[in-house]
Amino acid sequence: MIMATSVLVGACTQEAKKAEDSAPLIGRSEIKVPSGVLTPEVLYSMARVTDPQLSPDGSKVLYGVTFMSIEQNKGNRELFVMNPDGSDKKQITHTPHSEQNAVWVNEGKEIAFLSGEGGSSQIWLMNADGTNRRKVSNYDDGINGFLLSPDETKVFFFTDIKYGQRTVDVYPDLPKATGRIVDDLMYKHWDEWVETIPHPFIASFDGKMMGEATDIMAGEPYECPMKPFNGIENFAWSPDGKQVAYASRKKTGLEYSISTNSDIYIYNPETGQTYNLTEGMMGYDMHPEFSPDGKYIAWISQERDGYESDKHRLFVADLATGEKQYMTEAFDYDVDAFQWLPDSRSLYFIACKEAVTHIWEIRMDDKEIRQITTGQYNYVGMHAVHGTMVALRQSMERPTELFAVNPQTGEATEISFENKEIEDQLIVGKSVPRWVQTTDGKQMLVWVIYPPNFDPDKQYPALLYCQGGPQSTVSQYWSFRWNFQIMAANDYIIVAPNRRGLPGFGQEWLEQISGDYGGQNMKDYFAAIDDVAKEPYVDENRLGAVGASYGGFSVFWMAGNHQKRFKAFVAHAGIFNMEQQYLETEEMWFANWDMGGPYWDTSNPVAQRTFTNSPHRFVDRWDTPILVTHGELDYRILASQGMSAFNAAKLRGIPAELLIYPDENHWIAKPQNGILFQRVFFRWLDKWLKE
């Protein structure tokens, strides 16, 4: 019977693979929007533009577009090439294998990229027009990201290696045992049990095939790049190809879980020697980049160990003398990405100031900073070559598209138009900045997003949007999860405050939230919704509050403290019980910094204030319908938090629903799951705010 079952399972697996291989190629959606209203189906039909790369001479732009299939419940990324003015655009790949990490090689005559064609992620080459596609690596464990050396004779790449022991390693006679033996922290991270870690390798390359690879951190039990969000941007070749820079936090277990102290390391491929460039710099150090002349290296640095939301400072070091310069000391905002100019004396960078994200330039000689772009937009990526610049731009009203930017004047012209056919059919709601006075007399920028065809003579229900992070910006972003346009399209006015704890308004504003959960930032939320609710077009009797992560915590907290302002709540992946969260989460540096320490430290007033303000302590005051959603693969905020909140509401007799995903993590990524979320979200809000 067991053998027959195994054969049946194998047959089913083969049939599933055949069905997948024969599925239609995922490409651009041809969707009609006769009503002009953004729906979940329309949102998930939009193309997602990423990673522009100018050719070495600046004459061509290479970029990727991910197309989504609701039916197949996944996406597929294809590559495009065009002139920097948007002309002569061509799609150069047409495969189901999601080409990634695409870069120009061979003086712009060819393109190297990653593809899963053949069963594992490997490096491929093709001509600049997409022809003559061939695989040039055959690494057993697959390749997650790569960089060719400047002379293209070596490949730097990273891949996953085994981490720690499995149960079968300890007890070989129990090969089918599923239990995990754990003896230290960081055994789980975000959405995985940590059984592998990424490691960096260097291999020779002759233009036809990658050679044997060397693990440059062999024997070191440390991840590189750092999980969960870092990739190839944390590596850099020197212009002469004699050095490689990489960022790593060389810690494990308990030490890893309480520290953010990563460093920039310089590795010499010829000698195998490594040295620590940032020894003694105690926070995150990341994203190294050598200057074009090879004399300097720049990177992003945070000052304090354990504070993951510390200011992103731009640093430059002289490689000959070791002298380090803090370039943005006079700039009270985060540097999110940067690129050297050809003269090696200036850098472009991206930074958010007052809830819009723009491109800036800084000179090394005098550290003078010049803002290049302006307007109510977010620039989220850029690449410049020989005075030609292309950049990704988005807003609350438009998804990401590619723009040509004049680096002298800041003038920007759209060149990709990947979503034009859909956008031309949509009626868009406007997002308007509004400055609101807080309870402590400060000015807070609040985005108000109005429904399409807004009529000031009507009254609308309004939603207070509570941001997660807790220290992530409410700027002019476009989201495929918490999308303001789709909320507005359902005839809601959206109130999105840049409450205390958000970047873009200086470090004092950003840092106030740490150790003050349930404090001033909650008063900021109330100030925002109270101010907008005074408008004649807002029905103050039909207000809701929604949010995810820290936004979910905010909703749970407000459920017991809102003094009957709201008629409905929606909380996704939120913290309900702070004591429970302190011991359930994995990155303890976050909990220690933001909560102030463990709940058992009764002599710590900051920690005691935090845990006294835990949302679960106010359940006796809950009186408002609440929808709770959560993913069971969320190891940052475990699904038990959401289930506990739902159970508490039901035990209290509060109308409540629980939407739980067994296959999602802290986010909802799969298209059909995302559409389900949107449908349940608006069904719930409409029931309590419109019926």
Secondary structure, 3 states (H helix, E strand, C coil): CHHHHHHHHHHHHHHHHHHHHHCCCCCCCCCCCCCCCCCHHHHCCCCEEEEEEECCCCCCEEEEEEEEECCCCEEEEEEEEECCCCCCCEECCCCCCCCEEEEEEHHHCEEEEEECCCCCCEEEEEECCCCCCEECCCCCCCCCEEEECCCCCEEEEEEEEECCCCHHHHCCCCCCCCCCCCCCCCCEECCEECCEEEEEEEEEECCCCEEEEEECCCCCCCCCCCCCCCCHHHEEECCCCCCEEEEECCCCHHHHHCCCCCEEEEECCCCCCEEECCCCCCCCEEEEEECCCCCEEEEEECCCCCCCCCCCEEEEEECCCCCEEECCCCCCCCCCEEEECCCCCEEEEEEEECCEEEEEEEECCCCCEEECCCCCCEEEEEEEECCEEEEEEECCCCCCEEEEECCCCCCEEECCCCCHHHHCCCCCCCEEEEEEECCCCCEEEEEEECCCCCCCCCCEEEEEEECCCCCCCCCCCCCCCCCHHHHHHCCCEEEEECCCCCCCCCHHHHHCCCCCCCCHHHHHHHHHHHHHHCCCCEEEEEEEEEEECHHHHHHHHHHCCCCCCCCEEEEECCCCCHHHHHHHCCCHHHHHHHHCCCCCCCCCHHHHHHHHCCHHHHHHHCCCCEEEEEECCCCCCCHHHHHHHHHHHHHCCCCEEEEEECCCCCCCCCHHHHHHHHHHHHHHHHHHHCC
